[in-house]
Amino acid sequence: MTSEDNLCSKIFQDLVDKKYIVTSQVLEESNECNYFQAKHPNIIQYHPDMKNINEDSIRFCLLHEENHNRHPHETVTIFLLVSAIFTIFWFIFHLFISLLFPIIVVSGIALKRREEYTCDEFAASTFKNELKTNEQPSEILRKTLEIMPYRWLSAIIHPSLTNRVKNVFNQYDEKS
C-alpha cells in the first residue's frame, strides 16, 4: 500500500465521518479507472498510482463521485441505448426517420455533460460551504483536471476543462 493509498483512504474516511459521503459507500482500489470512478450503487474506485494529486483534489474527486452514486445517471445511458436501438430498427424500415438519430445522440451527450457540471457543483458547494479551504473551488477543480490523463471518450462526454472551471468559478468562488 503506497502513501497515496493511505492518504486516499484517510480522506475518504474523514468525508464519511463528516457525513459528506454516506456510510454505505466503499472505497476500493482499481487499475481499470483513470483516477476515480463511481461504481453504482455504492462503490468509489480509485487508481493506486495517483502521483501529483493533492489532498484537496482527492476530496474533490471523492465528492464528485459520491454525487454520481447518490444520483445514478444510468437512466440517461439507458435512454441513449434504447433510443439508438429503436432508431436503428426504425431506420431499417423507414429511411427518413434516421434523421432523429443525431438529435437523440446530441441530446444524450448534452445530458451527460450536464451531469458532470452537477457533480462538479456538488463538490464545489461542499468545499465552499462545509470544508472551508483556503483555495477557491475552481482552482482545486482546475488542478485536479490538469493532472488527469486525457481520454478521447471523456472529451466527447465531458465538458471541456475551461468550461467546467468557468462554471465553478462563476457560481462558487469568492469574488474579491
N, C-alpha and C positions, 0 to 999 in steps of 0.2 A: 504494500500500500504506500503510495507516494504522499508527499506533503500536500499536493493538490487534492488528493482523495480525502485526506483528513480535514483539510480546510473546507472542502465542499460539504462533507458530512456534518461538520461543526456548524456551518452556516445554515444548512438545511434544518438541523435540529433546533437551532436558535429561532428560525422562522416558524417552525411547528410550535415551539414553546410559547411564542408570542401570538400564536393563532392566526398568522398570515397564511400559513399553509395548513390544511386540515390534517388531523392526526392519522387519518386512514391512508395518507399518501406514503409511498415507499420510494426511497431513492436507491437506484441501482446503477452499477457501472455497466457500460456497453460500448464495445468497439465499433458498433454499427451506426452510431449517431455522430453528428459533427461535434458539437459541444454539449448541448442539452436537447432533450426531446420529451414531449409529453406522450405517454402511452396510456390510452384510456383503459380502464376507468380511474386507476389510482396509482400510476407509476410515473415517476420522473426519472429519465435515464440521463446519464452524463458520460462523456468520453473520459477515459482515465488520463489521457495526455492533454492536460489543459495548461500549456505553458503561456506565460504572459497574460493571464487573466487575473484581475484583482478581485478583492472581496466584494466591492460594490457591483461589479459585473456579474459575479456569481449570484448575488442576491437578486439582481435584476432578471437574470435568466430564469432562476428558480421561480420567481413571482410570475414571470411571463408564462412559463409552462404550467404553473398552478392554475392560472386563469384558463388555459386550454382545457385542463382537466375539469375545472368547475363548470365550464360552459362548453360541453362537447360540440364540435363543429362537424360531426360526421354527416349531419343532415345535408350540409352543402355538398359534401363529396358524394353522398348517395343521390342527391338531386342531379348532380352533374352526370353521374354514371347512368342513371335511369333515363335522363333526358337524352344523353348521347345514344344509348341503345335504341330508345324509341325513335329518335330522329333517323338513325341508320336504317332501321326496318321500314320506317315511313318513306325514306328516300328510295328504297328498292322499289316500292310500289308507286310512289308519286314523286317524280324527279324534282318538281318545282318546290316542294316542301323543304328540300335540303337547304334552302336559304335560312331556315331557322337555326341550323346547327351553329353557325358562327355567333349568332346572337346569344344562344344558350351558353356557349363556351365563354364568351366575353363576360356575360353576366356572372357565371360561376367564378371566374378569375377575380372579378370585382368584389364578390362576396368574400373570397378567401383573403384578398388584400385588406378588406375592412376588418376581418378577424385579427389580422396581425396588428393593425392600428389599435384595436380594442385591447389586445393583450399588452401592448406597449403602454397604453394609457393606464391600465390597472397597475402595472409595475411602477410607473412614474408617479401615480397618485399615492401609492403606498410609500414610496421613497419620500415624497414631499410632505405628506401629512402625518406619517407614522414614524418612519425611520430617522427623519431629520438629519440627513448627512450634510456635509459642507459643500459637496458638489451638486451642481444643478442636474436634475434628471436627464435632460437632453445630452449633457456631457457624458454621463455614465452610459447612456444608450450608444452614443457615438463611439466611445472607446470600446464598448462591448462588440458592436457590429464590425468595427475595423479589424478585430483580431479573428473573426470567424472566417473559415475558409469559403471561397466562392464556389457555389454550385449552380449549374445552369438552370435546374428546375426551380431553385429558390428565386432566381432572377425573374422568372415568369410569374410565380405565385406571390412572392413578397414584394411590397413596395420598395422603392429604392432607399438606400441608406439616407440620402439627403431628405427625402420626403418624410421618412419615419422620424428622423431627428427634428426636422422643422415642425412636425405635428406636436411632438412632446414639448419642444421649446415654446411654441405658441400657447399651449394650454397649461403647462406646469412649472416653467421656470420663473423664478423671481425676477422681475424687471427692475433694474436699478436706475 
